[in-house]
Amino acid sequence: MKNSILLIVAFLFSGMFTSAQTFEKQAPQGFDVENKEVPHGKIDTIKYESKSIGTQRKALVYTPPGFKKGEKYPVLYLLHGIGGDEKEWFKNGTPQIILDNLYAKGKLTPMIVVLPNGRAMKDDRATGNIWEKDKVEAFATFEKDLLNDLIPFIEKKYPVKKDRENRAIAGLSMGGGQTLNFGLGNIDKFAWVGGFSSAPNTKEPQQLLPNPDKAKELKLLWISCGDQDGLMPFSKRTSDYLMENKIPHIFYVEPGGHDFKVWKNDLFLFSQLLFKPVDQEKINNLLKSE
């Protein structure tokens, strides 16, 4: 009887970390190619009232294959870069295809994905000089819009779980900086945080986490960057600070520069870890192994 119990416990624990044991360092060929033979999720454009900005704003929402309004889902907020808008990921990163293919292989926890416009201003189009002061500042303003307007709208319109353990945030470049700023600044709101090739808008580590131990409440803290990316110092300094303070996190240096080849790979890897038990140390060792 005792041996039987031990076998059952061992089985349960082995299943708990299956994702870590089978974790791929690079997405396989064809991971971002549409497969007409697999079930597809759905992409919708939504409009929400932003009291923070004083205007109506747009976002895209991906619901997974087999989506049922009667079920509750965790949610990922996926942010774009300085030159994009709510359609940048959809057009260049094809998350709907990447996620559809992962669902077909049983590798994802079913989730809703929200792709907002992170340039929080009345004219939020990615036109003209994207480096203008007001346009850059609008990316910081998005924190208020996200927390006070978009998240409440999504939680009212869609069947999403409303606790922090079922809310994730991730983004690329400027959106990666937003992710670290907003995610680490609001650990009471997000338990899963992923910064991909985070840009110079990323706060200094001591500003991000004046109380580093607070980050131990996170289920997953992912930081990644291409080895040829000139913005690597912003990711590395954050990871170094976390290591100095013994904060669990994944730091993934991958082949590539500052482009969607890298960010697609990040989404492929990061999404498989969401909303399930994660052994961050084991995955770090797998990613660092030759």
ZIRAWO-V743551 format. One line per field, one symbol per residue. psi: psi as a letter, one per 40 degrees, with the letter a starting at -180 (. if undefined). burial: 1 if it has 9 or more other ideal C-beta (glycine too) atoms within 8 Angstrom, else 0. Layout:
psi = ???
burial = ???
This chain:
psi = ddddddddddddddddfddddehhdihihedehhheeiiiahhihihihhdddfihiiiihhhihehhdeihiihhhhiaadeaaeedddddefddddddddddefeihhihhhgiheggidgfigiaheeidddddddddddddddddddddddddigiheidefhihiiibdddddddddddefeedhehhhhhfhieehiiddddgdgdddeeeidhhhhiiieeheedddddddddddddefhhihhhhihiagiedddddddddddeeifihhgddddddddei.
burial = 00000000000001001011001000100011000001001010110101011000111111111010000011111111110111111100111111111111000101111111111110010000010000110111111111111110111001011001011111111111111111110110011111111110111010011001001001011111111010110111111111001010111101010100011111111111110001010111011000
